């Protein structure tokens, strides 16, 4: 696809449409695995810039980059050592600035990841704290103690306290390479506001906030009892955290256009969840409830209802996402007897019916794209990539796997580099013929962009068609259920648009309609088969 070069005076979409974020299609880009421009086996900024036309043709409005900063990569880049520089394997700051400009010229905005709960143990602050010793002001930016005051459990399993050479211990809710920051310290608050300004000055349209509910800890660091009331947990969702996001919102609002704050907020209570979305805090937050539900009509209907109802009082749009860089790939998950998702339930050798999972993933793609709000697509889902479950042990890198003593297969299987073209690894991912940083399966030739672009029945063709049609709904946030069968999700949107998803075990008749727009599976004798979604226009 040939695209004309951007002109210097082209209007920036982020300043011309202040509500772009309410219905945007946002593509999650895991840079190490998207495309390798220099042949070293690791995805980089050059690879992304070379494929901006692909993203434009797909129909996305924004790119969310998982951390691209300087980092030892102990946790895939979520251990940041310098927020103002790019990891050398990915490129340089000037390339990031060029990418932001080039994408924006195509109407694609850039959202970056910030990781405020912790930094890398190679961050200059932590190195200075270790060098300064006990009682030093530098250690007050972290949580150093003489004796661990609790037995908190890491989000990656195991303990949360590590001892340093002088005998003190420091807190890390994730790996020991990720020391938690003390958000009671003014330096921590000031630094993160400065980091926001640094990237907003370079044109980014928003930030995704990692582990957004974890920042504030009870100053006494008490034990978790399980009996805590709302806002009283010692390290999660404390009420004081909202003051931080009010200050961040003030920074974002000081820039022209809309610079969005998107929270990673794992909160089962919908009220506590939407507290983060009040008018002076975040714009949106990830709706993980929908993603983790099993493929059952009653479950998905309940999730849709509860999320729309929870968002309504604060006037925020819901987000819809089927997977991400932490979660088992959709086509694999939906092909299992238990098609829900929970980190604690991940195990090696779980049987999967990939044909069934792919059919359901196609239906889910149209279902989620039809709902009001913003849509997130994790790279490779538009190709129908399965989870890679047979990675050799020597290739695995995820700390979730190692800290579970090998019980949890980890997240590497959803992070395998994308296949672009050809019939053998690395499938055009890299100009080199060597295996990339994570090995690709030898049977991925049918999943390449090249192969799927030539197949009108492919997952990629379905996504391209769906996102093009979805644009006709942008700006409309109406939603009305049609019918009450718990195994059939049928609803109407503005302009007479109707989506119907069949989660039953039998074909169903389509509702009366004027025009058939798109379906995830072929109709059978005019009926919609099981595990399929169709888009229609209603009769007037």
N, C-alpha and C positions, 0 to 999 in steps of 0.2 A: 504494500500500500504506500503510494507516494504522497508525502505531505509537504505542502509549501512551507518554506522557512518562516518563522515568526518575525513580524516586523517590530521595530524598536518601540513604536507607539501603540502596539496592540493593547487593548484594555485588559486589565487583570481581573479574571472572574471573581477572585476573592473580595474585590472591592466594589463590584457591580451588583452582586446578588448576596445581600446580607443573610438570607435564609437558606443558602445552598446546602448547609449541613443537615437540615431537617429531613431531607429525602435523598441524600447523596448515596451513591454506590461507591464504597470504599474498599480498595483492594489491599489486603495485607501482604506486604512484600518482605519476605525473610531473605535478606540480601545475600547471605552466604550460599543460598540454594536457588536463586533466580536465574542468573546468567553470568558466566565468567568471561570477562573481556580480555584478560591478559594471559590466559592459559596456565595459571598456576593451580587450577582445580578448585578455587574458591570464588564464589560469586562476588561481584564488585559493582561499583558505581558505573564503570564503563559498560558493563553488561546491561545494566538497567537503561542507560541512555540509548544503547543500540536497539532496545526493544520498546521504546516509548510508543512507536506506531502500533505495536501489538496491543498495548493497553488502551490506546485511543480507540482502536477498532473493536476491542472487547466492549467498550462502553462505560468505563469507570469515570468517576468524578474526582476521585482523590486516591492517593497512595499513602498507606500507613507503613512506615519503615520501622521494623523492630530495630533495636539499638545498633547504630552504625559507628559508634564512638570508639576511641582508644580503649582497649580492654584486654586482659589476659585470656578472655573467653573461657573462664572457668564455668560459667553458666550461660553460654551462647550469647555473650555480650551484655547480659543483665548484671554484670559486674563491671561498672564503668570506672575507668581510671582518669579520664579527662573528657568532660562534656563539650569542650570547645575544639576538639580535634577529631578527625576521622581515623578509624583503625587503618593502619597502613596496608593491610591486605585488601581493603575495600577501595582505597584511593586517598585523595587529599581533600581538604576543606574547599579548595577552589572548584573541584569537581562536583562536590555536593551543591555548592552555590549555582553552578551551571545547570545541574540537573533540575533544581527547583525552578529556575527560569525557563528551561526548555519544556518542562512538563506544564507549567502554567500557561505557556504560549499555546499549548494544545488544549487548554481548558481543564487540565488535571492539576489539582492542588496537592500539596505535600503536608502530611502529618508525621511528626516524629515522636519517638518514644522517650519519655523521661522516667527515671527510676529513682524516686525520691526516698524510698525507705532505707536504702543502703548504698554503699559505694563498693568499689573493689578494694581489697586489702593492699593493692598497689597504688591507690589514690594518694596524692601528696599529703592530704590531711592525715590519713591513717599512718603513713610512713613517719610523719612528723610526730604523731602521738606516741608511737612506739619508741622513737628516739628520745623523746623528752622525758619519759619515765613517769612514775607514779605521781599523782597529784598535780600534774602539769595542766595548764589551761587547754592545751591541744586535745587532751583526753576527754575534756568535757563535751566535745562535739560528738562523742560516741557514748556507749554505755559500758564503762570500765568499772569493775567491782573487785573487792578483795576476795570475796567468797560468793559463788553463785547463789542468788537468793530464791531461786525457783527451779522447777523441773519442766519448763516449757519445752514443747516438742517442735522441732523444725518442720516447716512446710515441705521439706524434702526428707523427712524422717530423721530420727536421731536427735541428739541434744542441740541446744542453742547457745552453749557457752564454750569458749575456747581459751585456754590459758596461754599467756605470753611469757617470755623469758624471765621477767622480773616478778612473776608469781600472780599478777592480776589476771582477771578474766574479762572477756568482752562478749557482748551479745550479738548473735546473728540469727535471725528468724529463718534464714535460708542456709547457704553453705558457710563454712568458716572463712572462705574467700570473699564474703559479702557482709562486712560489719555494718550493723544497723546504726543509723545516724540518730542523734538526740535532737528531736525537733523542738525541744524547749530552749535550745541555744539560738541566739539571734544570728550568729554566723550562718547556721544551716538555712534559716529562712531567707536571709539576704542573698546567699549564694544561689539558691534555686530561682529566686525572682530574677536575678541577673542572667542566669542561664536561659530563662524564657525570653528575656529581651534580646539576648545574643542571637537566638534563632528566629524570633519574630523579625528582627532587623534584616535577616537574610531571606525573608519572604515566606517562611513556612506558614501554613494556614491554620495550624493547630497542633496540640500535643495530646498523646495518649499517655495516661498516668498509670504506671505499673503499681500493682498492689496498693491501690489508693487508700484503702481503709486501715492500713497497718502503721501509719507514720507515728502517731502519738501513743506513748506508753504511760501507764500509771507510774508516777515518779518513784513509788516504793517497790515496783516490780514484783507484785504479789503473785502467789500461785493461782493458776486457773482452777476454779472449783466446779465449773459447770452450772453454778446457780446464779451467775451474774445477771442483773437486769439490763435492759436496753441502755447502751452507752457505758456500761460498767466493766466490760471485759478489759483485762489489764493491757492487752496489746492490739485489739481489733475494734474498729468502729467506735472509738471514743468520741464523745461529743465535741471535744476540743479540736478535732481534725478539721471541722468545717471552717474554723477561722483561717486555716491555711488556704483553703480553696477560695474563700472570699478575697483574700489578698491576691491570689493568682488571677482570679477573674478581673480584678481591677487592672492588673497588668495587661491582660489580653484586651480588655475594653479600651485601653489607651491607644490602641493601634487602629488604623482605618480598616473598614470591612469587618468581617467577623473572624476572629481567631479563636477556634473552638478548643474547649477542654473536654476530653473524653476519658472517663474513668474506667479502670478495671476494678469493679466493685463486686466481689462475691458476697452477696447478702441474701439469705433466704427470706428475710422479712421484707416484703415489698415497701413498707413505709420507711424502714431504715435505709433501704436501697434508694428510694426517690428523694430522701433528704439531701442527697448529694446533688440533686438536680434542681434545687431551688433557684430562683431567678438570679441570685447573685453568686452562684457557685458554678458547677460544671454545666455544660450544655447538654451532654448526653453521657450515658454509661452503658457498658456492655450488658446485654440481656442474656446472661448465661443460662437462665432457667429453661428457655426454649431449646437451647442446644443440648442440654443434658437429659431432656425428656425422652422416653421410649417412643417408638413409632406406633403410637396408638391414638386414635381420633380423640378419645375423651381426654387423654393427657395433653395433647397439643392444643385442643380447644381451651382447656382450663388455663394453660400457660398464656395463650393469646389474650384471653379475657382478663386474667390477673395483671398482666403487664400493661395492657391498655388502660385498665382501671387505675393502676398505681401511678401511671404517668400523667393522667388527666389533671389531677389537682395542681400539679406544678407546671403544666403547660409544655412539658418536654415531649419530644417524639421518642418512641421506643426504638431500639436497635434490634436487628435480626441477624443472627450469625449461626452457621451450622458447624464450623470448626475453626481451629486456629493452630498456632505452632506448638501448643501444649496438649492438644486433644487428638485422640485417635481419628484418622481420616473418616469422612462421612460414609463412603461406600463400604468400608470395612465394618464400621460400627452398626450401620443399619442392616447388615447381613447376619447379625448375631441373634441368638435366642433372646438375650438381654440387650436390647438396642439402645438403652440409656447410657449415660456416661458418668462415671465417678472415678476419681484418681485412685482411690483405695482399692478399686475392683480390678484394676488392670493386671492381667496375668499373661504369661507366655502360653501359647497353644490353644487359645480360645477359638473354637471352630467358627468359621465365617462362610456364608453363602454369598460369594461376590456378585453373582448375577442378581440375586434378590436385593442385595445392598445397593447395587448400581441403579436398579429400577426405582428403589425408594429414594435414593439420593437425587435422581432426576425429578421425581415428584416433589421432593422437599425444596429443591432449588426454585421451582416455580411457585410453590406455596409461600416461601419466605420472601421472594421478590414481589409478591402481590400484596403483602401486608403494608400498612401505612407506617412510615418512619424511614430510617436509614438502613442500608443493607451492607453487610461486610462479607467479602469473599476472600478466603484464604487461598493464596497462590497454589495452583494445581487442582483445586476443587473444580475449576472450570474445565479441567481435562478428565475428571473422574479418577484421579490417581488413588490407588489403594494404599493403605498403610503397608510399609515394608517391614515385615515381621521377622525376617530371617537374616538380618544383618549379622555379620560375623562379630563375635565378642570383641575382637581387637579393634573394630571400627567404632564401637559405641563410645559416646562421649558424655551423655547426659548424666548429671549428678543424681537425678532422681533414681536412676538405675543402680548406681553404685552405692548410694546411701541406704538403699533398701536391701543391700547384700544380694542383689541380683534377682529379687522377687518381682519387682516392678520392671517391665521391659523398657521403661523410659519413654522419652519423646523423640528420639532420633528417627523413628520410623515414619513420622509425618514431616520430617525436615530434609528428606532426600532430594537432591537437586532435580530440577525440572528437565524433562526431555523435550527438545525443540525439533529435531529432525534426524533422519537417518534410521538405520535398523540395528545399530550396535551402540553400547555405551561409549562415550558419554552423550550420545544423541544430540549433538550440537550444543550442549551446555557450555562447552569450552572449545577453543580452537586446538587444544591439545587432545591427544588420543588416550591420555592416561585417565584412570578413574578419578573422579572428583573427591572432595573431602569426605563425603559419605558415598559408598558405592551404590550404583543404580542396578535394579534387577535386569536380567538379560532378556526379559519378555515384555519390555516397555515400548517396543516399536509401535504398537497400535495406539499408544497414549501420546505420541509426539504431537506438537502443535501442527507440524506439517501434515501428518496423517489425518488429524481430526478436522483441520480446516478444509480438507478436500472431501469430507464426508458430511453430507447434510443431516445425517441422523446421529452425529456424534454429540458428546456432552458439550464440547466447545461450541458447536453450532447452536445447540439449545440455549446456552448462556448468551451468546451474541444476539439471538433473536429475542430472548426474554428481556434483556437489558434495553434493547432498542424500543420494544413495546412499553416497557416500564416508564420510559420518559414521558409518555402521554399522561401518566398519573402523577408526575411530580408537581408538588404544590397543593395536591389534594390529600387531606388527611381523614376523609370520611371512611366509615367502616360499618357495615350492617350484615349480621348473620342472615342467611337464607336457609330455611329448613332446620330440623332439629335432630336428624339421625346422628348419633354420636360417632359413627364410623365414616361420616361424610362431612368434610369441612367445606361449606359453600358460603361465600360472602360476596357482597357487592361493594364497589368503590365508586368514585365519581365518574360521570359520563356514561353510566350504564355498564361499566366493566364488571365482570363476574369471574371469580375463580372457584373451581370445584376440585377437591382432592378426595379420592376414593381410598380410604384405609380399610375397607371391608375385604372379605374374601370372595366377593362376587362382582361381576360387571354391573354397572348402574346406568340408568338413563340420564342423559344430560338434561339440565333444566331447559325450558323453552328459551330460545335465543335467536338473535338476529344474525349474528356472524360468529363463526368459529375462528379464533385467533391463533391458538398454539396449544400443543399438548406435549406432555413428557413421554407419552407412549401412543402408538397407533390405536385408534378406536377399533373395536371389534363389533361388527354388525351395528355400527352406530352407537355403541355403548362404550363408556369409559371403563377400562379394565382395572383390577385391583392394583394398588400401589402406583397410582397415576394421578396427574393433575392436568386440568384443561382450563384454558382462558377463553372467555366468550364475551360478546356484547349482548346485553339484554334486549328483549323486544320492547319497543316503545309503545 
